Each structure stands twice: as C-alpha cells, then as structure tokens.
Amino acid sequence: MKAAIYDSNGGPRVLRYVDVPDPVAGPGDVLIHVEAISIEGGDLMGRRSVTPGDPPRVKGYVAAGRVMAVGEEVADFQIGDRVTSFAAEGSHAELRAVPATQCWRVPTDMDLPTAAAALVPFGTAGLALKLGGLRGGDVVLVQGASGGVGVAAVQIAHKAGARVLGTGSEAASLEALRVYGLTDPIVTDTITTNEYVRSLLGQGVDLVIDNVGGRAVTIGLKALADGGRLVLVGLFDHDVQPIDPITLLVRRLTVVGCYLGPIIAEPWVRAMIDNMLLRIAAGDLSAPIDRIFPLNQAAAAHERAEARGRIGRVVMVP
C-alpha cells in the first residue's frame, strides 16, 4: 500500500510518499480501506519528536473509511461498514488495521472526511466540558478558540446555554466563530485577557478550556472567578509556568487535565463520541474542514495544518 512516512524528525518536508507492507487485522481488529485522514495536533508534534522506528512505521491518529476485513473476535462491525477510527499510529496510509473498540460507525448522513475531522476535536471538547462541570448559564472562556478542539468547545458550550468567550491571535478567525456561538472574541496580541474579561463581565469566568498550555494556563487562572474551573487540554506552548498552590487554595480554583487517548475506548467515552457524530450528522453541530489534500501531498497538507488562521481540520484522501 501507499503511505506517508518519515525517516527522521523535522518539518513537513521530511514526509515521503512510499510503498509499505499492508497491515494485517488481528483477532480484535478491523481492517479499513482508508478514504479520509484528519491531521491532528498530535500528528504534527509526533512528526517533530517521535522516532520513526526501524523500519519507519506509519504514523497518524485518525482515519475514516470502509471495513475490508474483521478479526475473529469482532462482532460489532461487518465488511462494508463505514467507520471512523483512532489509534496511536497508522492513519497516514491507504489501509489501516485498528482495534474495533477504537472505531465508530459513521452516521448515514455524514461524509467520511467530516467523520474523520470530527472524531478527536469533538471527543476532546466533550470530555473537557464534562470534566469542567459545564452548566447552563456558565460563562466559558475557550483559549485557542479557532483550533479544532476550540471550535468544537465553542459550539457545545453555546448549545448548552453558556456565554462563550474565545481567545486567539487572528481577529478574522475569531470573528468567523460567531456563527458557531462565540459571543466575545479576544485577540490576545492586542489585549490582556484577564483585564478584558473583568472589564466586560465585572468578574471572572466560571470555566476555562485551555487548548494552548504554557503561559496561557497562568492567564486562564487569572481570568477565573473565585471557585472557577480550568481544564487543561493543549500543550502547544512549552513555556510551562508554575501554578501557585496558594492561589488555588485561597480562590478555591480547580485545575484538571484532559487527555482523550488513554480512555477513548471506554464505553461511556465511546457513547459520548457516538452522540457527537449523530449531532453533527443532524446539523446541530458542525465539524468544519479547512482544506482537503491528496495523501501524496502529505508534506503540503502538514504545512497547511501548521498554518495560523485556519478554521477546521486539514484532511487528506489516499
């Protein structure tokens, strides 16, 4: 089969389009004929820092397609089913073998590129808002609002009855999020988030969903009202700042981490993602796609996925 792999870590141009051996489905796996690949933030970080293996292995988290074969222990899927899937590697290829517990049936009214683009952002955003104890009437600040998880979190929080503020560095991208429920864009290059929040609301926010990490965590904590909650989702800013435990104690703040991968196969998480996919198929939520590239242009696709100012995932098709 054809796949996009890398032999050494680095920028997008380390990716090569080559022939590699076909994967084989194990007893609990399904073999997927891949028709859409969503480029995730973890794919970009992995290309820069995860060793390629010897020989290089196919990387990538998310791919959607049709089931070609099922392992002997698989009862929930049949040949021909349309599925979207998640695993630690293997998406950047024409074929993928993946545990059946990490596959979701694609709703009838959803195309496969959307199914690929929706899985991680809406799964992560749904988990983050659950961990943050989202309630109707909350004021929610989404840091890194124009990224995939940010766009999903804005929509889910808005649909739940929250007022949603969002930060980002591109004014045009934030303005584009108003259609998804963002009420108050905050361009971080021109304003201090905490001061703006308090001047706007007269107090802090109830919940922060932080998709940035590093210095943004400190900023998010300052923007919280006393008793507020911060959910840490992203680590794109590696300038990690210490958190003052006295601040947490005196202001009764809660900080919780959100990492979807290790629990994605748990039944309640699977059910949550199924529900998200159905809501998107019904038009209640939207999983925007920025651009679609052929897999043989994986380097260009990764370059686009790293660009600022996008709304939605970059997708590749074999």
C-alpha positions as CSV (number, residue, x, y, z in Angstrom):
1,M,0.0,0.0,0.0
2,K,1.0,3.7,-0.3
3,A,1.7,5.7,2.9
4,A,3.2,8.9,4.0
5,I,6.1,8.2,6.4
6,Y,9.3,10.0,7.7
7,D,12.8,8.7,8.3
8,S,13.8,11.5,10.6
9,N,12.1,14.1,12.7
10,G,11.6,17.6,11.4
11,G,9.3,19.9,9.4
12,P,6.6,18.8,7.0
13,R,9.2,18.1,4.2
14,V,10.5,15.0,6.0
15,L,7.4,13.2,4.9
16,R,7.7,10.8,1.9
17,Y,5.1,9.0,-0.1
18,V,6.2,5.4,-0.4
19,D,5.2,1.8,-0.7
20,V,5.0,-0.1,2.7
21,P,3.7,-3.5,3.6
22,D,-0.1,-3.9,4.0
23,P,-1.3,-4.1,7.7
24,V,-3.0,-7.3,8.9
25,A,-6.0,-7.3,11.2
26,G,-5.6,-9.1,14.5
27,P,-8.4,-11.0,16.3
28,G,-9.9,-7.9,17.8
29,D,-9.2,-5.5,14.9
30,V,-10.9,-4.3,11.8
31,L,-9.0,-3.6,8.5
32,I,-10.1,-0.3,7.0
33,H,-9.8,0.9,3.4
34,V,-9.0,4.5,4.2
35,E,-10.9,7.3,2.4
36,A,-10.2,10.3,4.7
37,I,-7.4,11.2,7.1
38,S,-7.6,14.0,9.6
39,I,-4.3,15.7,10.5
40,E,-4.3,16.1,14.3
41,G,-2.1,18.2,16.5
42,G,-0.6,15.0,17.9
43,D,0.4,14.1,14.3
44,L,2.3,17.3,13.9
45,M,4.1,17.0,17.3
46,G,4.8,13.3,16.6
47,R,6.5,14.2,13.2
48,R,8.7,16.6,15.0
49,S,9.6,14.5,18.0
50,V,8.5,10.8,17.9
51,T,11.2,8.4,16.5
52,P,10.2,7.0,13.1
53,G,11.1,3.4,14.0
54,D,13.3,0.9,12.2
55,P,12.0,0.4,9.6
56,P,9.8,3.6,9.8
57,R,6.2,2.9,10.9
58,V,3.2,4.7,9.5
59,K,2.1,7.4,11.9
60,G,-1.1,9.4,12.4
61,Y,-4.1,9.2,14.7
62,V,-7.4,9.4,12.8
63,A,-8.7,7.8,9.6
64,A,-12.2,7.0,8.2
65,G,-13.1,4.6,5.6
66,R,-14.9,1.3,4.9
67,V,-14.3,-2.0,6.7
68,M,-12.5,-4.6,4.4
69,A,-12.0,-7.4,7.0
70,V,-12.8,-8.1,10.6
71,G,-10.9,-10.2,13.2
72,E,-12.4,-13.3,14.6
73,E,-13.3,-11.7,17.9
74,V,-15.1,-8.7,16.3
75,A,-18.9,-8.7,16.5
76,D,-19.9,-5.1,16.1
77,F,-18.7,-4.4,12.6
78,Q,-19.1,-6.1,9.2
79,I,-17.4,-5.8,5.9
80,G,-18.6,-2.7,4.1
81,D,-19.4,-0.7,7.2
82,R,-18.3,3.0,7.2
83,V,-16.2,3.8,10.2
84,T,-14.0,6.5,11.7
85,S,-11.1,5.3,13.8
86,F,-8.4,6.4,16.3
87,A,-5.1,4.8,17.2
88,A,-1.6,6.0,18.2
89,E,-0.4,5.4,14.7
90,G,-1.3,4.1,11.2
91,S,-3.7,6.7,9.7
92,H,-1.4,8.2,7.0
93,A,-1.9,5.3,4.6
94,E,-4.3,3.6,2.2
95,L,-5.1,0.7,4.7
96,R,-5.3,0.6,8.4
97,A,-5.7,-2.1,11.0
98,V,-7.1,-0.8,14.3
99,P,-8.9,-2.3,17.3
100,A,-12.7,-2.4,16.8
101,T,-13.1,-0.7,20.2
102,Q,-11.5,2.4,18.7
103,C,-13.9,2.6,15.7
104,W,-17.2,4.4,15.4
105,R,-19.9,3.7,12.9
106,V,-20.4,6.8,10.6
107,P,-24.0,8.1,10.5
108,T,-25.8,7.7,7.2
109,D,-26.0,11.5,6.6
110,M,-22.3,12.1,7.2
111,D,-19.5,12.0,4.7
112,L,-16.2,10.3,5.6
113,P,-14.0,13.5,5.6
114,T,-16.3,15.0,8.2
115,A,-16.3,11.8,10.2
116,A,-12.5,11.9,10.3
117,A,-12.3,15.6,11.1
118,A,-14.9,15.4,13.9
119,L,-13.6,12.5,16.0
120,V,-10.8,14.0,18.1
121,P,-12.0,17.6,18.3
122,F,-15.5,16.8,19.4
123,G,-14.4,13.9,21.6
124,T,-11.8,16.0,23.4
125,A,-14.1,19.0,23.7
126,G,-17.0,16.9,25.0
127,L,-14.7,15.3,27.6
128,A,-13.2,18.7,28.6
129,L,-16.5,20.3,29.2
130,K,-17.7,17.3,31.2
131,L,-14.5,17.4,33.3
132,G,-15.1,21.1,33.8
133,G,-18.6,20.6,35.1
134,L,-20.3,22.8,32.4
135,R,-23.7,24.1,33.5
136,G,-26.2,26.1,31.6
137,G,-25.7,29.8,32.3
138,D,-21.9,29.4,32.8
139,V,-19.5,31.9,31.2
140,V,-16.9,29.9,29.5
141,L,-13.5,31.1,28.2
142,V,-12.0,29.0,25.4
143,Q,-8.3,29.7,25.0
144,G,-7.2,28.8,21.4
145,A,-10.7,29.0,20.2
146,S,-10.1,28.7,16.5
147,G,-8.3,25.4,16.7
148,G,-10.2,22.1,16.1
149,V,-11.0,21.5,19.8
150,G,-11.7,25.2,20.4
151,V,-14.3,25.3,17.6
152,A,-16.0,22.2,19.0
153,A,-15.9,23.5,22.6
154,V,-17.4,26.8,21.5
155,Q,-20.3,25.0,19.8
156,I,-21.0,22.5,22.6
157,A,-20.9,25.2,25.3
158,H,-23.1,27.5,23.4
159,K,-25.7,24.8,22.7
160,A,-25.6,24.0,26.5
161,G,-26.7,27.6,27.3
162,A,-23.3,29.1,28.1
163,R,-21.9,32.5,27.2
164,V,-18.7,31.8,25.3
165,L,-15.6,34.0,25.1
166,G,-12.7,32.9,23.0
167,T,-9.0,33.9,22.6
168,G,-6.8,33.7,19.5
169,S,-4.2,35.7,17.6
170,E,-6.2,36.2,14.4
171,A,-9.1,38.6,14.6
172,A,-10.7,37.3,11.4
173,S,-10.6,33.7,12.6
174,L,-12.3,34.7,15.9
175,E,-15.0,36.7,14.1
176,A,-15.7,33.6,11.9
177,L,-16.5,31.7,15.1
178,R,-19.6,33.9,15.9
179,V,-21.7,31.7,13.7
180,Y,-20.8,28.8,16.0
181,G,-21.8,30.6,19.1
182,L,-18.8,32.7,20.1
183,T,-20.1,35.9,21.7
184,D,-16.9,37.7,22.7
185,P,-13.7,37.4,20.7
186,I,-10.4,38.3,22.4
187,V,-7.4,38.9,20.2
188,T,-4.5,38.1,22.5
189,D,-1.9,40.1,20.6
190,T,-3.8,43.4,21.3
191,I,-5.3,43.0,24.7
192,T,-4.7,41.4,28.2
193,T,-7.2,38.6,28.6
194,N,-7.8,38.9,32.3
195,E,-8.3,42.7,32.2
196,Y,-10.6,42.4,29.2
197,V,-12.7,39.7,30.8
198,R,-13.2,41.6,34.1
199,S,-14.0,44.9,32.3
200,L,-16.5,43.0,30.2
201,L,-18.2,40.9,32.9
202,G,-17.3,42.8,36.1
203,Q,-15.9,39.5,37.4
204,G,-14.1,36.4,36.1
205,V,-15.4,33.5,34.1
206,D,-16.8,30.2,35.5
207,L,-14.9,27.8,33.3
208,V,-11.7,28.0,31.2
209,I,-11.0,25.4,28.4
210,D,-7.3,25.9,27.7
211,N,-6.1,24.5,24.4
212,V,-2.7,26.3,24.5
213,G,-0.8,25.4,27.7
214,G,2.3,27.1,28.9
215,R,1.8,30.7,29.8
216,A,-1.9,30.5,28.8
217,V,-2.6,28.4,31.9
218,T,-1.5,31.3,34.2
219,I,-3.6,33.7,32.1
220,G,-6.6,31.4,32.3
221,L,-6.3,31.1,36.1
222,K,-6.3,34.9,36.4
223,A,-9.4,35.1,34.3
224,L,-11.4,32.8,36.5
225,A,-13.9,33.9,39.1
226,D,-13.3,32.6,42.6
227,G,-14.4,28.9,42.7
228,G,-13.9,28.6,38.9
229,R,-12.6,25.6,37.0
230,L,-9.8,25.3,34.4
231,V,-9.4,22.3,32.1
232,L,-6.0,21.9,30.5
233,V,-6.3,20.3,27.0
234,G,-3.4,21.5,24.9
235,L,0.4,21.8,25.4
236,F,1.4,23.8,22.3
237,D,3.2,26.4,24.3
238,H,6.1,24.6,26.0
239,D,6.9,27.6,28.3
240,V,5.5,25.8,31.3
241,Q,4.7,28.1,34.2
242,P,4.4,27.0,37.8
243,I,1.0,27.1,39.4
244,D,0.9,28.8,42.8
245,P,-0.9,26.4,45.2
246,I,-1.8,29.3,47.5
247,T,-3.8,30.9,44.6
248,L,-5.7,27.6,44.1
249,L,-6.3,27.4,47.9
250,V,-7.4,30.9,48.6
251,R,-9.6,31.3,45.5
252,R,-10.9,27.8,45.6
253,L,-9.9,27.1,42.0
254,T,-9.9,23.7,40.3
255,V,-7.5,22.6,37.6
256,V,-8.0,19.3,35.8
257,G,-6.1,17.7,32.9
258,C,-8.0,16.4,29.8
259,Y,-6.4,13.7,27.6
260,L,-8.7,11.7,25.4
261,G,-6.4,9.0,24.0
262,P,-6.0,6.7,27.0
263,I,-9.7,6.4,27.7
264,I,-11.1,6.7,24.2
265,A,-12.2,3.0,24.2
266,E,-14.1,3.2,27.5
267,P,-17.9,2.6,26.9
268,W,-19.0,6.0,28.3
269,V,-16.5,7.8,26.1
270,R,-17.5,5.8,23.0
271,A,-21.1,6.6,23.7
272,M,-20.3,10.3,24.0
273,I,-18.5,10.3,20.7
274,D,-21.3,8.4,19.0
275,N,-23.7,11.1,20.3
276,M,-21.4,13.9,18.9
277,L,-21.3,12.2,15.5
278,L,-25.1,12.0,15.4
279,R,-25.5,15.6,16.4
280,I,-23.1,16.7,13.6
281,A,-25.0,14.5,11.1
282,A,-28.3,16.1,12.2
283,G,-26.9,19.6,11.7
284,D,-26.9,20.5,15.4
285,L,-23.1,20.8,15.5
286,S,-20.6,21.4,12.7
287,A,-17.2,20.0,12.1
288,P,-15.6,22.4,9.6
289,I,-12.9,21.3,7.2
290,D,-10.3,23.8,6.1
291,R,-8.9,22.0,3.1
292,I,-8.5,18.6,1.5
293,F,-5.2,17.3,0.1
294,P,-4.3,14.0,-1.6
295,L,-2.1,11.8,0.5
296,N,0.7,12.1,-2.0
297,Q,0.9,15.8,-1.0
298,A,1.2,15.0,2.8
299,A,4.0,17.5,3.2
300,A,1.9,20.3,1.9
301,A,-1.0,19.1,4.0
302,H,1.1,19.2,7.1
303,E,2.3,22.7,6.2
304,R,-1.3,23.9,5.9
305,A,-2.2,22.2,9.2
306,E,0.6,24.2,11.0
307,A,-0.6,27.5,9.5
308,R,-2.3,30.1,11.6
309,G,-5.7,31.5,10.8
310,R,-7.4,28.2,9.8
311,I,-10.9,27.2,10.9
312,G,-11.3,23.4,10.9
313,R,-9.2,20.4,10.2
314,V,-6.9,19.7,7.3
315,V,-7.9,16.4,5.7
316,M,-6.0,14.0,3.3
317,V,-7.5,11.5,0.9
318,P,-5.5,8.5,-0.4
